[in-house]
Every structure is written in structure tokens, then in C-alpha cells.
Amino acid sequence: MPPDLRLTTDPRPRLHTPESVRRANAARLIAAQLQAYAADPEPKARPKARPTTPTALSHRALCGALVAWSLGLLTGIMLTQVW
């Protein structure tokens, strides 16, 4: 794509046309990805999350119930102290 020289009186061609900038950015991105891959040829996969088991869910529910009961108990104690 030839550069658009209508906006300037400079006879030299423009080097930074939108297309050349886009090509340079794409080349820079590809080079960075290749360099990162060359630095670590075995990309580390994200560790898989443990599957949620029924025991983990029941443990979480039990802990939640214990916290709620404790907060209720403390609130009751504080209310009796105020009255």
C-alpha cells in the first residue's frame, strides 16, 4: 500500500504507514512468543483443580454452620450484657 502524501509537502515517502506499523507489531509479537517458547520448551500447564468431593462440600458446610452458630452465640451473649 503506497503511503498517502497528500497531507504533506515533504517529497520523501512516509515510513510509518498504518500498514507497516501493523506488520511490525505482528512481527514483534511473533518474535516475543518464539523467544518465550525457546526459553522454556516445556510450558508448564496450570495445575488442575482438585475435583470437589462430597466430603469437601460437607466439611465446608459444617465449618460454615459452626461459624454461624458461634457468631449467633456471641451476639446473644453481647445482647444479654447490654440489657
C-alpha positions as a LaTeX table, in Angstrom:
\begin{tabular}{lrrr}
\hline
Residue & $x$ (\AA) & $y$ (\AA) & $z$ (\AA) \\
\hline
Met1 & 0.00 & 0.00 & 0.00 \\
Pro2 & 1.65 & 3.25 & $-1.08$ \\
Pro3 & 1.87 & 5.98 & 1.54 \\
Asp4 & $-0.55$ & 8.88 & 1.34 \\
Leu5 & 1.46 & 12.03 & 0.69 \\
Arg6 & $-1.46$ & 14.39 & 0.16 \\
Leu7 & $-1.24$ & 15.84 & 3.67 \\
Thr8 & 2.36 & 16.95 & 3.47 \\
Thr9 & 4.60 & 18.82 & 1.09 \\
Asp10 & 7.59 & 16.69 & 2.08 \\
Pro11 & 8.75 & 14.79 & $-1.04$ \\
Arg12 & 10.20 & 11.92 & 0.99 \\
Pro13 & 7.93 & 8.87 & 1.40 \\
Arg14 & 6.48 & 8.19 & 4.83 \\
Leu15 & 7.99 & 5.16 & 6.51 \\
His16 & 5.41 & 4.68 & 9.23 \\
Thr17 & 2.21 & 3.96 & 7.38 \\
Pro18 & $-0.54$ & 2.22 & 9.32 \\
Glu19 & 0.09 & $-0.99$ & 7.38 \\
Ser20 & 3.83 & $-1.00$ & 8.06 \\
Val21 & 3.22 & $-0.34$ & 11.77 \\
Arg22 & 0.71 & $-3.20$ & 11.87 \\
Arg23 & 3.17 & $-5.56$ & 10.17 \\
Ala24 & 5.97 & $-4.53$ & 12.53 \\
Asn25 & 3.75 & $-5.07$ & 15.59 \\
Ala26 & 2.74 & $-8.52$ & 14.36 \\
Ala27 & 6.37 & $-9.43$ & 13.70 \\
Arg28 & 7.38 & $-8.18$ & 17.16 \\
Leu29 & 4.63 & $-10.23$ & 18.80 \\
Ile30 & 5.62 & $-13.39$ & 16.94 \\
Ala31 & 9.29 & $-12.86$ & 17.81 \\
Ala32 & 8.44 & $-12.41$ & 21.50 \\
Gln33 & 6.34 & $-15.59$ & 21.51 \\
Leu34 & 9.10 & $-17.57$ & 19.81 \\
Gln35 & 11.67 & $-16.25$ & 22.26 \\
Ala36 & 9.48 & $-17.17$ & 25.23 \\
Tyr37 & 8.96 & $-20.66$ & 23.83 \\
Ala38 & 12.67 & $-21.11$ & 23.17 \\
Ala39 & 13.46 & $-20.09$ & 26.75 \\
Asp40 & 11.09 & $-22.73$ & 28.17 \\
Pro41 & 10.41 & $-25.51$ & 25.65 \\
Glu42 & 8.08 & $-27.35$ & 28.04 \\
Pro43 & 5.39 & $-24.86$ & 29.02 \\
Lys44 & 4.05 & $-25.67$ & 32.43 \\
Ala45 & 0.39 & $-26.48$ & 32.37 \\
Arg46 & $-1.78$ & $-24.94$ & 35.02 \\
Pro47 & $-2.23$ & $-27.36$ & 37.88 \\
Lys48 & $-5.64$ & $-28.93$ & 37.67 \\
Ala49 & $-8.01$ & $-28.05$ & 40.43 \\
Arg50 & $-8.91$ & $-30.92$ & 42.68 \\
Pro51 & $-12.35$ & $-32.26$ & 41.90 \\
Thr52 & $-14.82$ & $-31.21$ & 44.53 \\
Thr53 & $-15.76$ & $-34.27$ & 46.53 \\
Pro54 & $-18.86$ & $-34.65$ & 48.67 \\
Thr55 & $-16.67$ & $-34.82$ & 51.77 \\
Ala56 & $-15.10$ & $-31.46$ & 50.91 \\
Leu57 & $-18.56$ & $-29.95$ & 50.46 \\
Ser58 & $-19.86$ & $-31.38$ & 53.70 \\
His59 & $-16.72$ & $-30.18$ & 55.53 \\
Arg60 & $-17.23$ & $-26.69$ & 54.15 \\
Ala61 & $-20.91$ & $-26.74$ & 55.14 \\
Leu62 & $-20.02$ & $-27.95$ & 58.63 \\
Cys63 & $-17.45$ & $-25.18$ & 59.06 \\
Gly64 & $-19.95$ & $-22.60$ & 57.82 \\
Ala65 & $-22.56$ & $-23.83$ & 60.27 \\
Leu66 & $-20.05$ & $-23.74$ & 63.13 \\
Val67 & $-19.05$ & $-20.16$ & 62.29 \\
Ala68 & $-22.69$ & $-19.08$ & 62.05 \\
Trp69 & $-23.53$ & $-20.74$ & 65.37 \\
Ser70 & $-20.50$ & $-19.09$ & 67.05 \\
Leu71 & $-21.45$ & $-15.67$ & 65.76 \\
Gly72 & $-25.03$ & $-16.17$ & 66.92 \\
Leu73 & $-23.85$ & $-17.25$ & 70.35 \\
Leu74 & $-21.52$ & $-14.26$ & 70.69 \\
Thr75 & $-24.26$ & $-11.90$ & 69.54 \\
Gly76 & $-26.63$ & $-13.38$ & 72.12 \\
Ile77 & $-24.05$ & $-13.01$ & 74.88 \\
Met78 & $-23.37$ & $-9.41$ & 73.92 \\
Leu79 & $-27.10$ & $-8.61$ & 73.84 \\
Thr80 & $-27.60$ & $-10.06$ & 77.30 \\
Gln81 & $-24.71$ & $-7.97$ & 78.59 \\
Val82 & $-26.30$ & $-4.79$ & 77.21 \\
Trp83 & $-29.71$ & $-5.50$ & 78.78 \\
\hline
\end{tabular}
